[in-house]
Amino acid sequence: MNTRRLATTGAALVALGLGATGCNQTGTGTPSASGSASAGASTSASPAGLAPGEALNELTAAAFKLNEQSVRVAIESGALKGGGLMDPPAKTADLTLSLGTAGQLRLLMDHSDGYLKVTGQPNAPQKWLHLDSATLGQGQLNLMPDGDPGGANRMLKNVADVQRTGGNTYAGTIDLTKAGDKNTAALGEKAKAIPFTATKDDQGRLTELTIDMSGIQVALGKVKTSYSDFGTAVSVQKPTAAETQEASPELLKAFGVTA
C-alpha cells in the first residue's frame, strides 16, 4: 500500500474541520467567554464593530456547538470529496472520503474503537484496519478527542487572527505551527497564516468552514467542510472480528502515530 498517498490523505483529514486544522493536541473543556481557546489570537477589532476579541468568542461558541449533537458533514477540496455522519456526544462516526484516482477511504468510529478501510490502492489490505483508543489519541486520525469530541478546541488553538465580516460570517488566518508538531513546524513561514472563512446559522452553530491550503499543498486547494442535518440519527455497524486486522506500524506512521 502506498503510504505516501495515505499520508496525503491524513494531511487532508487534518484540514477538514473534523480533525481540526493540523493540531494534534487534545482539547479539554469549553473555553471561557474571554476566548481562552486561543490566547494568541489577534485582539484587533473587526470591521463589523465588535469589541476586541468578540469575533473570536463568537466563532468559539459556534464551533463548540458541534460538540452538542449529531451532524452531517460534507467535505470537498481539490484532492478529495466526501463526508458522512458523526455524533460527537456518542463518539460515533461513519465517514467516507473519495480520493479520485488514489482510491477511497472509509472511517468508522465507535467509542474507543476506530476502523479504517482503504480501497482502490495497490496492495491495500482487504480487511478493515482496527485502531484502538490509545492509537486514536495520537496523530491525524483522532477526529473526536476526549473532552472535545467535535474537535472545536483543537481548531481554535491554531487561530492567529479572526474578524466578523457579516452578521454570521467570519474570516481570519490559522497558524499551523502552533500545533507543536514536527511536520507542521517543518513547513515554516507559509504555515503561519493559512486563510479561512467560517459561517454560522441563526442558532449559533458552525455550518461552514473553508480553509485555503493551497499555500501548503497546491493539490489540496480550498478545503470546504459543511455541517447540516443537526440531530440526525447515526448508526455505526462495526466490522466483525473476521473482517478486521490490526493496523500496521507502517500505516500508523503515515498518519503521524509514532507509538
Order of alpha helices (4+ residues) and beta strands (2+ residues): alpha-alpha-beta-beta-beta-beta-beta-beta-alpha-alpha-beta-beta-alpha-beta-beta-beta-beta-alpha
